[in-house]
Amino acid sequence: STAGTTADVKIAAIEFHSIGPCKLFDTPGLDEPGELGEKKRNKALHVAKSCDIILLVRNTAPPSPKHHPLSPYERSLFNL
């Protein structure tokens, strides 16, 4: 996918036979710089607080000059 293309939280309902109904959330990324990036981060972190399980997908390419590392608060949300 292309970085910066998810602006709002997308929600999909799914049911796992052994678990039951679940919601999958696709949130904006955490590493977009600037004021808009901060708004997107806040949306993603707000959703993360209500989740039982979080799958954090990271780009493993070397950081670019635009790279924004997670703040200590954000790292604590994900126990990193």
Secondary structure, DSSP 8 states (H G I E B T S, - for coil): --TT---S-EEEEEEETTTEEEEEEE---S---HHHHHHHHHHHHHHHTT-S--------S---TT-----HHHHHHTT-
